[in-house]
């Protein structure tokens, strides 16, 4: 009996030691506060919270592994930024909303250039930036992002909703930023810009912000498959040959929108903009002179472009008619870049929004 008791005691001691040793590497994996409504656990790498910002970095040669968890029902205003390295971030019921406090607004989650991040979703997560020029989940040029579902979700959901300001993407680039190198391999992902559309005037849901391209994420492979398919058509003749040849000759132009976010994927917006005065043209019949027709075209283009940039047309036109003659007196070949509807100066003065 004593031997059995002794053996049991030895086994129990060994088991306790095994637990203690096993707990060694994860002793630092304790929840730490990241401001109101957010906690985080550092499994590997470095993570630190200071003045509203949670900074994540790689430590040595090991990939970082950070778990971020929402606390309670409220929203957090903590800005998360991945500074260096590669690794995994697990989001669990995170709800971050960064207010529009220009010039100090930020993306909810920023992945800086050169970083490689796998974002694992567990529960229902929301990343929102109210700042006009930021994405909800912003991926800088040279960074990569893969979004996937947790292999063993605790909360039965693997969802992410990301929303950016009017010039930023939901997921991807901020103003002027591209949205390449984003892969969604699992989970339910919804990305919207400020007005709730998947592709708004200035920012894509998933992809580029204002002036940036995000089409390569999904459209690029589809378009590439189309060009490959064209090459499989053996010896086309007649009208089919004309169509295939035309498409192949225009490949560079038809693909330009992939790299330039300011180019729409179709010409529908322009067609809709000119429709009102094209209909009216039937009543006007003809311009008296070629110069008059050219002047009409300039005015139409200017006004429709001002509409597209949400300017107050009367005030904008009055400003042009006032200042352009003054400039022409000083210099016949004066600069007009600052007077164009998309210039920041004209937007700040005459915005109708």
C-alpha positions in Angstrom: 0.0 0.0 0.0 2.8 2.4 0.9 4.5 1.7 -2.4 1.2 2.5 -4.2 0.9 5.7 -2.2 4.5 6.7 -2.9 4.1 6.0 -6.7 0.9 8.0 -6.8 2.7 10.9 -5.0 5.6 10.7 -7.5 3.3 10.7 -10.5 1.3 13.6 -9.1 4.4 15.6 -8.5 5.6 14.9 -12.0 2.3 16.0 -13.4 2.3 19.2 -11.4 5.9 19.9 -12.6 4.8 19.2 -16.2 2.0 21.7 -15.9 4.4 24.3 -14.4 7.0 23.8 -17.1 4.3 23.9 -19.8 3.0 27.1 -18.4 6.4 28.7 -18.6 6.4 30.0 -22.2 2.8 31.4 -21.8 3.4 33.0 -18.4 3.5 36.4 -20.2 0.2 35.6 -22.0 -1.9 37.6 -19.6 -4.7 40.0 -20.7 -3.7 43.6 -20.7 -5.9 46.6 -21.2 -5.7 48.6 -24.5 -8.0 51.4 -23.4 -11.7 51.3 -22.8 -13.4 48.3 -24.5 -10.3 46.4 -25.5 -7.8 43.9 -24.1 -4.9 42.0 -25.7 -2.8 39.0 -25.1 0.8 38.7 -26.4 1.7 35.1 -27.3 4.8 36.0 -29.3 6.3 39.3 -30.4 6.0 42.7 -28.8 2.8 44.6 -28.2 2.4 47.7 -26.1 -0.4 50.2 -25.5 0.2 53.9 -25.0 -2.1 57.0 -25.4 -4.8 55.4 -27.5 -2.4 53.3 -29.7 -1.7 49.6 -29.6 1.6 49.0 -31.3 2.5 45.5 -32.6 6.0 44.5 -33.7 8.0 41.3 -34.4 10.5 40.3 -31.8 13.7 38.6 -33.1 13.1 35.9 -35.7 9.8 34.7 -34.4 6.5 35.8 -36.0 4.3 37.7 -33.7 1.0 36.2 -32.4 -1.3 38.7 -30.8 -4.9 38.1 -29.6 -7.1 41.2 -29.3 -10.5 40.9 -27.6 -13.4 43.3 -27.2 -14.7 43.9 -23.7 -18.4 44.7 -23.0 -20.9 46.1 -25.4 -19.2 49.5 -26.0 -16.9 50.7 -28.7 -13.2 51.2 -28.4 -11.4 54.2 -29.9 -8.0 52.5 -29.8 -5.9 52.7 -33.0 -4.0 49.5 -33.7 -0.8 49.7 -35.8 1.5 46.9 -37.0 4.9 48.4 -37.2 7.3 45.6 -38.2 7.6 41.9 -39.2 5.0 39.3 -39.9 2.6 37.2 -37.9 -0.9 36.6 -36.8 -3.5 38.8 -35.2 -6.7 37.2 -33.8 -9.7 39.5 -33.4 -12.4 38.3 -31.0 -15.6 40.4 -30.8 -13.6 43.6 -31.4 -15.6 46.8 -32.0 -13.3 49.8 -32.8 -14.5 53.2 -34.0 -12.0 56.0 -34.6 -13.7 59.4 -34.5 -13.1 62.1 -37.1 -10.9 64.4 -35.1 -8.9 65.9 -38.0 -5.9 66.1 -38.2 -5.5 63.3 -35.6 -7.8 60.7 -37.0 -6.4 57.2 -37.9 -7.4 53.9 -39.4 -8.8 51.4 -36.9 -6.1 49.0 -37.9 -3.0 50.1 -39.8 -0.6 47.6 -41.4 2.6 49.5 -42.3 4.8 48.9 -45.4 6.8 45.6 -45.4 4.6 43.9 -42.8 2.8 40.6 -43.5 -0.3 40.0 -41.4 -2.7 37.1 -41.2 -5.9 38.3 -39.6 -7.9 35.6 -37.9 -11.6 36.2 -37.2 -13.4 34.9 -34.1 -16.8 36.3 -33.3 -18.3 39.5 -34.7 -15.7 42.2 -35.4 -16.1 45.8 -36.6 -13.3 48.2 -37.6 -14.4 51.7 -38.4 -12.6 54.9 -39.2 -14.6 58.1 -39.4 -11.7 60.1 -40.8 -12.2 61.1 -44.4 -8.9 60.0 -45.7 -8.5 56.7 -43.9 -9.6 53.1 -44.4 -11.1 51.1 -41.6 -8.5 48.4 -42.1 -5.6 50.2 -43.9 -2.9 48.2 -45.8 0.0 50.4 -46.8 1.9 49.9 -50.1 4.3 46.9 -49.7 2.3 45.3 -46.9 0.2 42.1 -47.3 -3.0 41.0 -45.6 -4.7 37.7 -45.4 -8.1 37.4 -43.7 -9.2 34.0 -42.6 -11.8 32.4 -40.2 -10.7 30.9 -36.9 -10.3 27.1 -37.3 -12.2 26.7 -34.0 -14.4 29.7 -33.4 -15.5 30.1 -29.8 -18.5 32.3 -30.6 -19.9 30.5 -33.6 -19.2 33.5 -35.9 -16.2 34.6 -38.0 -17.2 38.0 -39.2 -15.6 41.3 -40.0 -17.2 44.6 -41.0 -14.8 47.3 -42.0 -15.8 50.8 -42.9 -13.6 53.8 -44.0 -14.2 57.5 -44.5 -15.4 58.9 -47.8 -11.9 59.0 -49.3 -10.8 55.6 -47.8 -11.6 52.0 -48.4 -13.3 49.7 -46.0 -10.3 47.4 -46.4 -7.2 48.5 -48.3 -5.9 52.0 -49.1 -6.5 55.3 -47.6 -6.6 58.5 -49.8 -4.3 58.0 -52.7 -3.5 54.4 -51.5 -3.7 51.2 -53.4 -5.4 48.0 -52.2 -3.3 45.3 -53.6 -2.0 42.2 -51.8 -5.2 41.5 -49.9 -6.6 38.0 -49.8 -9.8 36.8 -48.1 -9.6 33.0 -47.6 -12.3 32.6 -45.0 -14.8 34.3 -42.8 -17.7 36.6 -43.6 -16.2 40.0 -44.7 -18.2 43.2 -45.4 -16.3 46.3 -46.4 -18.0 49.7 -47.0 -17.1 53.3 -47.4 -18.7 56.3 -45.8 -22.0 56.2 -47.8 -22.5 52.4 -47.3 -21.8 51.4 -50.9 -19.2 48.7 -51.9 -17.7 51.2 -54.3 -18.4 54.8 -53.6 -17.2 57.9 -55.5 -13.9 58.2 -53.7 -13.2 54.9 -52.1 -13.7 51.2 -52.7 -15.2 48.8 -50.2 -12.3 46.5 -50.6 -9.3 48.0 -52.5 -8.1 51.5 -53.1 -9.0 54.8 -51.6 -9.4 58.1 -53.5 -6.7 58.1 -56.2 -5.7 54.5 -55.5 -6.6 51.3 -57.2 -8.2 48.2 -55.6 -9.5 46.4 -58.7 -6.6 44.0 -58.9 -7.9 42.1 -55.9 -10.9 40.5 -57.7 -11.2 42.0 -61.1 -7.5 41.5 -62.2 -7.7 37.7 -62.3 -11.0 37.8 -64.1 -9.7 40.1 -66.8 -6.5 38.0 -67.1 -8.7 34.9 -67.6 -10.6 36.8 -70.4 -7.3 37.6 -72.3 -6.3 34.0 -71.9 -9.6 32.8 -73.3 -9.3 35.2 -76.3 -6.0 33.5 -77.2 -7.7 30.1 -77.3 -10.0 31.1 -80.1 -8.4 29.3 -83.1 -8.3 31.3 -86.4 -11.4 33.5 -85.9 -12.9 34.8 -89.1 -15.4 37.5 -90.2 -17.0 39.6 -87.4 -15.6 37.4 -84.7 -12.1 38.1 -85.9 -12.8 41.8 -85.9 -14.0 41.6 -82.3 -11.1 39.5 -81.1 -8.5 41.8 -82.9 -10.1 44.9 -81.5 -10.1 43.7 -77.9 -6.5 42.5 -78.2 -5.4 45.8 -79.7 -7.1 47.8 -76.9 -5.7 45.6 -74.0 -3.5 48.3 -72.5 -6.4 50.8 -72.5 -9.0 48.3 -71.2 -6.7 47.3 -68.3 -5.6 50.8 -67.2 -8.3 51.0 -64.5 -6.4 48.2 -62.6 -3.6 50.5 -61.7 -5.3 53.9 -61.6 -8.1 54.2 -59.1 -9.3 57.5 -60.6 -10.5 55.6 -63.7 -13.9 54.0 -63.4 -14.4 50.4 -64.5 -17.0 51.6 -67.1 -18.0 54.7 -68.8 -21.5 54.7 -67.3 -21.0 57.7 -65.1 -19.9 59.9 -68.1 -22.8 58.7 -70.2 -25.3 59.5 -67.5 -23.8 62.9 -66.9 -24.1 64.0 -70.6 -27.6 62.5 -71.1 -29.5 65.7 -70.1 -27.9 68.0 -72.6 -27.7 65.3 -75.3 -31.5 65.1 -75.1 -31.8 68.9 -75.2 -29.5 69.1 -78.2 -32.4 67.8 -80.4 -34.2 71.1 -79.7 -31.2 73.3 -80.1 -30.3 71.6 -83.5 -26.9 73.2 -84.3 -24.3 75.6 -82.9 -23.8 78.6 -85.2 -20.1 78.2 -85.4 -17.4 75.6 -84.6 -16.1 78.0 -81.9 -19.5 78.1 -80.3 -19.7 74.3 -80.3 -16.3 74.1 -78.6 -17.3 76.7 -76.0 -20.5 74.8 -75.2 -18.5 71.5 -74.8 -16.1 73.2 -72.4 -18.9 74.6 -70.3 -20.8 71.3 -70.3 -17.7 69.4 -69.3 -16.8 71.9 -66.6 -20.2 71.9 -65.0 -20.7 68.2 -65.0 -17.2 67.7 -63.5 -18.1 70.3 -60.8 -21.2 68.3 -60.1 -19.2 65.1 -59.8 -17.0 66.8 -57.3 -20.1 68.1 -55.3 -19.5 71.8 -55.8 -22.1 74.6 -55.6 -22.4 75.3 -59.3 -23.6 78.9 -59.1 -20.9 80.0 -56.7 -18.2 78.1 -58.5 -19.1 79.5 -61.9 -19.3 83.1 -60.5 -15.8 82.6 -59.0 -14.4 81.5 -62.4 -16.0 84.4 -64.3 -14.6 86.8 -61.7 -11.0 85.6 -61.3 -10.1 84.3 -64.8 -10.4 87.7 -66.6 -8.1 89.2 -63.9 -5.5 86.5 -64.4 -5.8 86.8 -68.2 -4.9 90.5 -67.9 -1.7 89.7 -66.0 -0.7 86.7 -68.1 -2.4 85.3 -71.2 -1.1 81.7 -70.5 -2.0 81.7 -66.7 -2.2 78.5 -64.7 -5.7 77.0 -64.0 -4.8 73.9 -62.0 -6.0 75.5 -58.7 -9.3 76.5 -60.4 -10.3 73.0 -61.6 -13.3 71.4 -59.9 -11.2 68.6 -58.2 -8.6 71.0 -56.7 -8.6 71.0 -52.9 -9.0 74.8 -52.9 -12.2 74.7 -54.9 -13.6 71.9 -52.8 -12.8 73.8 -49.6 -14.5 76.9 -50.9 -17.5 75.6 -52.8 -18.3 72.1 -51.5 -22.0 71.4 -51.4 -21.6 68.5 -49.0 
